[in-house]
Amino acid sequence: MNRSKILTIPNILTFLRILAIPLIVYWLYLGVVSEKHLVWATIVYGLAFITDQIDGYLSRVLNQRTVLGEILDPIADKIIVLCVMIQLVYQNWMPAWVVMILLTREIVINGLRAYSQTSGLSILPSMSGKLKVYFQGFGLGFLMMSTYSALARLPIHDIGMVLIYISMFLSIYSALDYLKKLYHHLNA
């Protein structure tokens, strides 16, 4: 792979998301004592979420799909989400059991996805899996905003948890859908 194939616009956006992870986690941690850090964590998380949508679009439109991007993009997404979830659990803003379900699903599906690729199978992501990303992304954003003093009277935390629960059910549903598709491919 030559250098021009590595430094594509979508890959640069993915690298920026990876670089944002320590900032988001650190500012979330400091957000317990300083609301301005929580605001910064939420802003950078929101930008990371938006750039995730943009880089996929740009890679298709600009025909800049790369092997590196196909590997790094989902890894960056999962690391950001899991780091934010772990920090939210640490601060008692989110139940640990929800994170365990979502983490288990990610490990199982990624293992099955790797297995299916080595077997020459290509199972495309389902609509429920794609929707899960949006509900999860917005849910985490709402949970991060739920402790802003300016929003204290609004049910922001409840909205965030409803979105997270919806993402959890979509996550389970998409995992079962993936297993069903893999089963049919293997028995065809």
CYANA upper distance limits for C-alpha pairs under 8 A (distance plus 0.5 A):
  1 MET  CA      5 LYS  CA      6.74
  1 MET  CA      6 ILE  CA      7.83
  2 ASN  CA      6 ILE  CA      7.35
  3 ARG  CA      7 LEU  CA      6.81
  4 SER  CA      8 THR  CA      7.17
  5 LYS  CA     64 GLN  CA      8.12
  5 LYS  CA     66 THR  CA      7.03
  6 ILE  CA     11 ASN  CA      7.26
  6 ILE  CA     66 THR  CA      7.79
  6 ILE  CA     68 LEU  CA      7.45
  7 LEU  CA     11 ASN  CA      6.67
  7 LEU  CA     12 ILE  CA      6.73
  8 THR  CA     12 ILE  CA      6.66
  8 THR  CA     64 GLN  CA      6.96
  9 ILE  CA     13 LEU  CA      6.81
  9 ILE  CA     55 ASP  CA      7.86
  9 ILE  CA     58 LEU  CA      8.01
  9 ILE  CA     59 SER  CA      8.32
  9 ILE  CA     64 GLN  CA      8.36
 10 PRO  CA     14 THR  CA      6.80
 10 PRO  CA     54 ILE  CA      8.26
 10 PRO  CA     55 ASP  CA      4.83
 10 PRO  CA     56 GLY  CA      7.40
 10 PRO  CA     58 LEU  CA      6.70
 10 PRO  CA     59 SER  CA      6.25
 10 PRO  CA     64 GLN  CA      7.82
 10 PRO  CA     69 GLY  CA      7.80
 11 ASN  CA     15 PHE  CA      6.65
 11 ASN  CA     55 ASP  CA      7.94
 11 ASN  CA     68 LEU  CA      8.18
 11 ASN  CA     69 GLY  CA      6.05
 11 ASN  CA     73 ASP  CA      8.37
 12 ILE  CA     16 LEU  CA      6.69
 13 LEU  CA     17 ARG  CA      6.80
 13 LEU  CA     51 THR  CA      6.82
 13 LEU  CA     52 ASP  CA      8.12
 13 LEU  CA     55 ASP  CA      6.81
 14 THR  CA     18 ILE  CA      6.85
 14 THR  CA     51 THR  CA      8.23
 14 THR  CA     52 ASP  CA      7.71
 14 THR  CA     55 ASP  CA      7.77
 14 THR  CA     69 GLY  CA      8.03
 14 THR  CA     72 LEU  CA      7.57
 14 THR  CA     73 ASP  CA      6.37
 14 THR  CA     76 ALA  CA      7.39
 15 PHE  CA     19 LEU  CA      6.73
 16 LEU  CA     20 ALA  CA      6.64
 17 ARG  CA     21 ILE  CA      7.15
 17 ARG  CA     48 ALA  CA      5.89
 17 ARG  CA     51 THR  CA      8.14
 17 ARG  CA     52 ASP  CA      8.41
 17 ARG  CA     76 ALA  CA      7.18
 18 ILE  CA     76 ALA  CA      6.17
 18 ILE  CA     80 ILE  CA      8.20
 19 LEU  CA     23 LEU  CA      8.18
 20 ALA  CA     24 ILE  CA      6.65
 20 ALA  CA     44 VAL  CA      7.48
 20 ALA  CA     45 TYR  CA      8.36
 20 ALA  CA     48 ALA  CA      7.92
 21 ILE  CA     25 VAL  CA      6.74
 21 ILE  CA     79 ILE  CA      8.23
 21 ILE  CA     80 ILE  CA      6.33
 21 ILE  CA     83 CYS  CA      8.12
 22 PRO  CA     26 TYR  CA      6.42
 23 LEU  CA     27 TRP  CA      6.44
 23 LEU  CA     41 ALA  CA      7.57
 23 LEU  CA     44 VAL  CA      8.50
 24 ILE  CA     28 LEU  CA      6.50
 24 ILE  CA     40 TRP  CA      8.23
 24 ILE  CA     41 ALA  CA      5.12
 24 ILE  CA     42 THR  CA      8.02
 24 ILE  CA     44 VAL  CA      7.02
 24 ILE  CA     45 TYR  CA      6.93
 24 ILE  CA     84 VAL  CA      8.04
 25 VAL  CA     29 TYR  CA      6.64
 25 VAL  CA     41 ALA  CA      7.85
 25 VAL  CA     83 CYS  CA      7.15
 25 VAL  CA     84 VAL  CA      6.95
 25 VAL  CA     87 GLN  CA      7.31
 26 TYR  CA     30 LEU  CA      6.74
 27 TRP  CA     31 GLY  CA      6.29
 27 TRP  CA     37 HIS  CA      5.31
 27 TRP  CA     38 LEU  CA      6.32
 27 TRP  CA     40 TRP  CA      7.24
 27 TRP  CA     41 ALA  CA      5.66
 28 LEU  CA     32 VAL  CA      7.78
 28 LEU  CA     37 HIS  CA      7.18
 28 LEU  CA     38 LEU  CA      5.89
 28 LEU  CA     41 ALA  CA      6.21
 28 LEU  CA     84 VAL  CA      8.44
 28 LEU  CA     87 GLN  CA      7.46
 28 LEU  CA    144 MET  CA      8.50
 29 TYR  CA     87 GLN  CA      7.49
 30 LEU  CA     34 SER  CA      6.55
 30 LEU  CA     37 HIS  CA      6.48
 30 LEU  CA     38 LEU  CA      7.63
 31 GLY  CA     35 GLU  CA      5.77
 31 GLY  CA     36 LYS  CA      7.56
 31 GLY  CA     37 HIS  CA      5.46
 31 GLY  CA     38 LEU  CA      4.77
 31 GLY  CA     39 VAL  CA      8.40
 32 VAL  CA     38 LEU  CA      8.22
 32 VAL  CA     91 GLN  CA      8.22
 34 SER  CA     38 LEU  CA      7.45
 35 GLU  CA     39 VAL  CA      6.78
 35 GLU  CA    148 TYR  CA      7.11
 35 GLU  CA    149 SER  CA      8.50
 36 LYS  CA     40 TRP  CA      6.79
 37 HIS  CA     41 ALA  CA      6.61
 38 LEU  CA     42 THR  CA      6.64
 38 LEU  CA    144 MET  CA      7.67
 38 LEU  CA    145 MET  CA      8.22
 38 LEU  CA    148 TYR  CA      8.39
 39 VAL  CA     43 ILE  CA      6.67
 39 VAL  CA    145 MET  CA      7.99
 39 VAL  CA    148 TYR  CA      8.35
 40 TRP  CA     44 VAL  CA      6.60
 41 ALA  CA     45 TYR  CA      6.46
 42 THR  CA     46 GLY  CA      6.48
 42 THR  CA    141 GLY  CA      6.93
 42 THR  CA    144 MET  CA      6.68
 42 THR  CA    145 MET  CA      7.42
 43 ILE  CA     47 LEU  CA      6.70
 44 VAL  CA     48 ALA  CA      6.59
 45 TYR  CA     49 PHE  CA      6.65
 45 TYR  CA    141 GLY  CA      7.95
 46 GLY  CA     50 ILE  CA      6.69
 46 GLY  CA    141 GLY  CA      7.52
 47 LEU  CA     51 THR  CA      6.54
 48 ALA  CA     52 ASP  CA      6.67
 49 PHE  CA     53 GLN  CA      7.28
 49 PHE  CA    137 GLY  CA      7.35
 50 ILE  CA     54 ILE  CA      6.81
 51 THR  CA     55 ASP  CA      6.35
 52 ASP  CA     56 GLY  CA      7.12
 52 ASP  CA     73 ASP  CA      8.22
 52 ASP  CA     77 ASP  CA      7.94
 53 GLN  CA     57 TYR  CA      7.04
 54 ILE  CA     58 LEU  CA      6.55
 55 ASP  CA     59 SER  CA      6.49
 56 GLY  CA     60 ARG  CA      7.05
 57 TYR  CA     61 VAL  CA      6.65
 58 LEU  CA     62 LEU  CA      6.01
 58 LEU  CA     63 ASN  CA      8.11
 58 LEU  CA     64 GLN  CA      7.86
 59 SER  CA     63 ASN  CA      5.98
 59 SER  CA     64 GLN  CA      5.02
 59 SER  CA     65 ARG  CA      5.55
 60 ARG  CA     64 GLN  CA      7.05
 60 ARG  CA     65 ARG  CA      7.16
 65 ARG  CA     69 GLY  CA      7.19
 65 ARG  CA     70 GLU  CA      7.82
 66 THR  CA     70 GLU  CA      6.72
 67 VAL  CA     71 ILE  CA      6.81
 68 LEU  CA     72 LEU  CA      6.43
 69 GLY  CA     73 ASP  CA      6.01
 70 GLU  CA     74 PRO  CA      7.67
 71 ILE  CA     75 ILE  CA      7.22
 72 LEU  CA     76 ALA  CA      6.43
 73 ASP  CA     77 ASP  CA      6.77
 74 PRO  CA     78 LYS  CA      6.66
 75 ILE  CA     79 ILE  CA      6.60
 76 ALA  CA     80 ILE  CA      6.65
 77 ASP  CA     81 VAL  CA      6.76
 78 LYS  CA     82 LEU  CA      6.44
 79 ILE  CA     83 CYS  CA      6.37
 80 ILE  CA     84 VAL  CA      6.62
 81 VAL  CA     85 MET  CA      6.58
 81 VAL  CA    137 GLY  CA      8.20
 82 LEU  CA     86 ILE  CA      6.50
 82 LEU  CA     99 VAL  CA      8.37
 82 LEU  CA    103 LEU  CA      8.04
 83 CYS  CA     87 GLN  CA      6.69
 84 VAL  CA     88 LEU  CA      6.60
 84 VAL  CA    140 LEU  CA      8.05
 85 MET  CA     89 VAL  CA      6.62
 85 MET  CA     94 MET  CA      7.93
 85 MET  CA     99 VAL  CA      7.08
 85 MET  CA    140 LEU  CA      7.98
 86 ILE  CA     90 TYR  CA      6.59
 86 ILE  CA     96 ALA  CA      8.48
 86 ILE  CA     99 VAL  CA      7.99
 87 GLN  CA     91 GLN  CA      6.76
 88 LEU  CA     92 ASN  CA      6.66
 88 LEU  CA     93 TRP  CA      5.56
 88 LEU  CA     94 MET  CA      6.02
 88 LEU  CA    143 LEU  CA      8.43
 88 LEU  CA    144 MET  CA      8.28
 89 VAL  CA     93 TRP  CA      6.30
 89 VAL  CA     94 MET  CA      5.39
 89 VAL  CA     95 PRO  CA      6.42
 89 VAL  CA     96 ALA  CA      6.15
 93 TRP  CA    143 LEU  CA      7.41
 94 MET  CA     98 VAL  CA      8.30
 94 MET  CA    143 LEU  CA      8.33
 94 MET  CA    161 MET  CA      8.10
 95 PRO  CA     99 VAL  CA      7.60
 96 ALA  CA    100 MET  CA      6.79
 97 TRP  CA    101 ILE  CA      6.80
 98 VAL  CA    102 LEU  CA      6.78
 98 VAL  CA    165 TYR  CA      8.33
 98 VAL  CA    168 MET  CA      7.72
 99 VAL  CA    103 LEU  CA      6.35
100 MET  CA    104 THR  CA      6.43
101 ILE  CA    105 ARG  CA      6.70
101 ILE  CA    168 MET  CA      7.95
102 LEU  CA    106 GLU  CA      6.81
102 LEU  CA    168 MET  CA      6.86
102 LEU  CA    171 SER  CA      7.47
103 LEU  CA    107 ILE  CA      6.78
104 THR  CA    108 VAL  CA      6.63
105 ARG  CA    109 ILE  CA      6.46
105 ARG  CA    171 SER  CA      7.55
105 ARG  CA    172 ILE  CA      7.51
105 ARG  CA    175 ALA  CA      7.24
106 GLU  CA    110 ASN  CA      6.40
107 ILE  CA    111 GLY  CA      6.58
108 VAL  CA    112 LEU  CA      6.67
109 ILE  CA    113 ARG  CA      6.37
109 ILE  CA    175 ALA  CA      7.02
109 ILE  CA    178 TYR  CA      8.18
110 ASN  CA    114 ALA  CA      6.60
111 GLY  CA    115 TYR  CA      6.71
112 LEU  CA    116 SER  CA      6.49
113 ARG  CA    117 GLN  CA      6.69
113 ARG  CA    123 ILE  CA      8.30
114 ALA  CA    118 THR  CA      6.86
115 TYR  CA    119 SER  CA      6.81
116 SER  CA    120 GLY  CA      6.82
116 SER  CA    121 LEU  CA      5.48
116 SER  CA    122 SER  CA      7.23
116 SER  CA    123 ILE  CA      8.27
116 SER  CA    182 LEU  CA      7.88
117 GLN  CA    121 LEU  CA      5.73
117 GLN  CA    122 SER  CA      6.69
121 LEU  CA    185 HIS  CA      7.99
123 ILE  CA    178 TYR  CA      8.08
123 ILE  CA    181 LYS  CA      7.78
123 ILE  CA    182 LEU  CA      7.89
125 PRO  CA    129 GLY  CA      6.70
125 PRO  CA    130 LYS  CA      7.51
125 PRO  CA    178 TYR  CA      8.45
126 SER  CA    130 LYS  CA      6.93
126 SER  CA    174 SER  CA      7.07
126 SER  CA    177 ASP  CA      8.21
126 SER  CA    178 TYR  CA      8.22
127 MET  CA    131 LEU  CA      6.58
128 SER  CA    132 LYS  CA      6.54
128 SER  CA    170 LEU  CA      6.12
128 SER  CA    171 SER  CA      7.84
128 SER  CA    173 TYR  CA      7.58
128 SER  CA    174 SER  CA      5.92
129 GLY  CA    133 VAL  CA      7.21
129 GLY  CA    170 LEU  CA      7.10
129 GLY  CA    171 SER  CA      6.77
129 GLY  CA    174 SER  CA      5.70
129 GLY  CA    175 ALA  CA      8.46
130 LYS  CA    134 TYR  CA      7.53
131 LEU  CA    135 PHE  CA      6.84
131 LEU  CA    167 SER  CA      8.11
131 LEU  CA    170 LEU  CA      7.82
132 LYS  CA    136 GLN  CA      6.36
132 LYS  CA    166 ILE  CA      8.11
132 LYS  CA    167 SER  CA      5.09
132 LYS  CA    168 MET  CA      7.91
132 LYS  CA    170 LEU  CA      5.93
132 LYS  CA    171 SER  CA      6.45
133 VAL  CA    137 GLY  CA      6.39
133 VAL  CA    167 SER  CA      7.72
134 TYR  CA    138 PHE  CA      6.56
134 TYR  CA    167 SER  CA      8.45
135 PHE  CA    139 GLY  CA      6.26
135 PHE  CA    163 LEU  CA      5.78
135 PHE  CA    164 ILE  CA      6.91
135 PHE  CA    166 ILE  CA      7.24
135 PHE  CA    167 SER  CA      5.70
136 GLN  CA    140 LEU  CA      6.57
136 GLN  CA    163 LEU  CA      6.99
136 GLN  CA    164 ILE  CA      5.88
136 GLN  CA    167 SER  CA      5.75
136 GLN  CA    168 MET  CA      8.46
137 GLY  CA    141 GLY  CA      6.81
138 PHE  CA    142 PHE  CA      6.65
138 PHE  CA    160 GLY  CA      7.76
138 PHE  CA    163 LEU  CA      7.57
139 GLY  CA    143 LEU  CA      6.71
139 GLY  CA    159 ILE  CA      7.80
139 GLY  CA    160 GLY  CA      4.69
139 GLY  CA    161 MET  CA      6.89
139 GLY  CA    162 VAL  CA      7.97
139 GLY  CA    163 LEU  CA      5.24
139 GLY  CA    164 ILE  CA      5.62
140 LEU  CA    144 MET  CA      6.65
140 LEU  CA    160 GLY  CA      6.90
140 LEU  CA    164 ILE  CA      7.69
141 GLY  CA    145 MET  CA      6.78
141 GLY  CA    160 GLY  CA      7.85
142 PHE  CA    146 SER  CA      6.46
142 PHE  CA    156 ILE  CA      6.40
142 PHE  CA    157 HIS  CA      6.90
142 PHE  CA    159 ILE  CA      7.42
142 PHE  CA    160 GLY  CA      5.16
143 LEU  CA    147 THR  CA      8.20
143 LEU  CA    156 ILE  CA      7.41
143 LEU  CA    157 HIS  CA      5.75
143 LEU  CA    160 GLY  CA      5.53
143 LEU  CA    161 MET  CA      7.67
145 MET  CA    151 LEU  CA      8.21
145 MET  CA    156 ILE  CA      7.58
145 MET  CA    157 HIS  CA      8.32
146 SER  CA    151 LEU  CA      7.30
146 SER  CA    152 ALA  CA      7.58
146 SER  CA    155 PRO  CA      8.29
146 SER  CA    156 ILE  CA      5.47
146 SER  CA    157 HIS  CA      5.36
146 SER  CA    160 GLY  CA      8.47
147 THR  CA    151 LEU  CA      7.79
147 THR  CA    152 ALA  CA      7.17
147 THR  CA    157 HIS  CA      8.44
148 TYR  CA    152 ALA  CA      6.82
151 LEU  CA    156 ILE  CA      7.89
155 PRO  CA    159 ILE  CA      6.77
156 ILE  CA    160 GLY  CA      6.62
157 HIS  CA    161 MET  CA      6.67
158 ASP  CA    162 VAL  CA      6.67
159 ILE  CA    163 LEU  CA      6.76
160 GLY  CA    164 ILE  CA      6.68
161 MET  CA    165 TYR  CA      6.52
162 VAL  CA    166 ILE  CA      6.67
163 LEU  CA    167 SER  CA      6.65
164 ILE  CA    168 MET  CA      6.59
165 TYR  CA    169 PHE  CA      6.80
166 ILE  CA    170 LEU  CA      6.62
167 SER  CA    171 SER  CA      6.33
168 MET  CA    172 ILE  CA      6.78
169 PHE  CA    173 TYR  CA      6.57
170 LEU  CA    174 SER  CA      6.39
171 SER  CA    175 ALA  CA      6.61
172 ILE  CA    176 LEU  CA      6.76
173 TYR  CA    177 ASP  CA      6.62
174 SER  CA    178 TYR  CA      6.51
175 ALA  CA    179 LEU  CA      6.67
176 LEU  CA    180 LYS  CA      6.62
177 ASP  CA    181 LYS  CA      6.74
178 TYR  CA    182 LEU  CA      6.61
179 LEU  CA    183 TYR  CA      6.50
180 LYS  CA    184 HIS  CA      6.75
181 LYS  CA    185 HIS  CA      6.70
182 LEU  CA    186 LEU  CA      6.63
183 TYR  CA    187 ASN  CA      6.66
184 HIS  CA    188 ALA  CA      6.38
